[in-house]
C-alpha cells in the first residue's frame, strides 16, 4: 500500500507516552499517523492533512476534545469525519454527552489496544472501504482491493496503479465531486508535487480503461469543479 493509499489517522492526545503508544499501534496496522497534543492544533491539522479518522482525547489543554468534536461535526466539510473519543469518564451521562456531541464511538480508558484498533477498522470500513480491503461495487463495475482487480460487466479490466487508486477514490463515494487538488492529495499524496493537469491525463486513461469492453463512460466532468463517478 502506498503512502497516498494509507488511511490517515489523526491522534489527538496531550499525554506524550499515550500519544506514541497509539501512533505506534496504528502505524503497525498500516495506517499513516498525524499527531496533535491540543485541541487547537487538532483543528489546524484537520485542514492541513485531511485525516480519514480522528482518535480524540476528551481532556485536552485549551480547546477540549468535546469542543473539537462539536466544531468538526458542525462543519459541512468535516461532519462525516469519523471521531473515536477516548476518555477516563466512564459514567453513562458522559458517554451520552460524547455521542450526542457527534462522536462516532466512545472508548473508556484504560482500554484494550486490540479493541481500539478493531474500532478504528470498523469506522474506516464505512468511510474508506477500499483502504481496508473491502470489495466495492458501482453499477456494473466491481473493484476488489485485496486482489487489485477491476471487473466491468464481469470482464476483467486492465488498469494502471494510478488509475486503480483514482477509481477506488471515486467508488468509495459515488456521486461526490472531487476537485483536481483533492484527487492529487488522495491519489498521489500531499508530499508529492504533481501538476493538476496530470489529473486530467489519468482521468482520460481511466475512462479509456473503463470503456475498453464497451459501455457508457461512468466518469462525469463537473465544469469548474472536478470529476465524479455517476
Residue, then its C-alpha position, 0 to 999 in steps of 0.5 A: x500500500x502506498x503512502x497516498x493509499x494509507x488511511x490517515x489517522x489523526x491522534x489527538x492526545x496531550x499525554x506524550x507516552x499515550x500519544x506514541x503508544x497509539x501512533x505506534x499501534x496504528x502505524x503497525x496496522x498500516x495506517x499513516x499517523x498525524x499527531x496533535x497534543x491540543x485541541x487547537x492544533x487538532x483543528x489546524x491539522x484537520x485542514x492541513x492533512x485531511x485525516x480519514x479518522x480522528x482518535x480524540x482525547x476528551x481532556x485536552x489543554x485549551x480547546x477540549x476534545x468535546x469542543x473539537x468534536x462539536x466544531x468538526x461535526x458542525x462543519x459541512x466539510x468535516x461532519x462525516x469525519x469519523x471521531x473515536x473519543x477516548x476518555x477516563x469518564x466512564x459514567x453513562x451521562x458522559x458517554x451520552x454527552x460524547x455521542x450526542x456531541x457527534x462522536x462516532x464511538x466512545x472508548x473508556x480508558x484504560x482500554x484494550x489496544x486490540x479493541x481500539x484498533x478493531x474500532x478504528x477498522x470498523x469506522x474506516x470500513x464505512x468511510x474508506x472501504x477500499x483502504x481496508x480491503x473491502x470489495x466495492x461495487x458501482x453499477x456494473x463495475x466491481x473493484x476488489x482491493x485485496x486482489x487489485x482487480x477491476x471487473x466491468x460487466x464481469x470482464x476483467x479490466x486492465x488498469x494502471x496503479x494510478x488509475x486503480x487508486x483514482x477509481x477506488x477514490x471515486x467508488x468509495x463515494x459515488x456521486x461526490x465531486x472531487x476537485x483536481x487538488x483533492x484527487x492529487x492529495x488522495x491519489x498521489x499524496x500531499x508530499x508529492x508535487x504533481x501538476x493538476x493537469x496530470x489529473x486530467x491525463x489519468x482521468x482520460x486513461x481511466x475512462x479509456x480503461x473503463x470503456x475498453x469492453x464497451x459501455x457508457x463512460x461512468x466518469x462525469x466532468x463537473x465544469x469548474x469543479x472536478x470529476x465524479x463517478x455517476 
